[in-house]
Amino acid sequence: MIKMIVIDIDGTVYQNNKINKEDAIALQKAKEQGFKVVIATGRSSTTIYNVAQQLGILDENIPFVAQNGGQVFTFQDNGEVKIHYSVNFDSNQTQTIFELVEQHNAEAFCFTINEEIAYVNSENNPFLKYNETENVYLYKDSQSLEAPISKFMLFGERDNMLQLKLKIKNHGFEIYSFSFSSDPKQNIEVNPSGINKAKGLEYVINKFDIKPEEVIYFGDSENDLEAIKWAGIGVAMGNAIPSVKEVANTITLDVEEAGVAHHLNKFILK
């Protein structure tokens, strides 16, 4: 029996800078019927609030999973964030990754365990135009960090990034491709070893005494793989990458066709 509904954001309920109203209606109906509705995303908490608000699923008692499972938090009634746990890189790991980034001419935007603090490796960092973090500092290996880094977002020329990806992977860190721009650019996300959305969701289900087999998970991307396999029912979006579809229990419609609402209304909701 399903007790918890978990959704990824981008490519699952959010596309072209908007949510699908059908998904919002279905998720609100799920809450009314007693289901726990949880977000699990690669985003940081600062970029989740508006989406959760539009979906109508804000609840200070329901933790959300951010940074690919590296952080679990709740939004309080006043909009502030309460962190329940956060996993970060140590100082040696942080320095190693920044050195590799520099060697491969990549750009880095780094989230920390404090949602109000981030780091970049250059003043012209392309991520800055999308940034919603209040305090962004330029990383210098000679200075102590204001807060430990919990996730790297890296961007660069495809050939350089493929080499960088291999070297970072050799250090045992978790790597997720989060998007591709047109032509020769590639983006990747880097998390500490062992971090994935399923790990973050374990914290959430333990809070409610729910088992993995009582969870349905909707996702579309590489960072959804472990959670899709972990959940009792793993649902791949119609627009999901092939590797996600291969491990999913079932495939729903595309995000633009409100695939989450379609599946919930047909199989889960009363």
Order of alpha helices (4+ residues) and beta strands (2+ residues): beta-beta-beta-alpha-beta-alpha-beta-beta-beta-alpha-beta-beta-beta-beta-alpha-beta-beta-alpha-beta-alpha-beta-alpha-beta-alpha
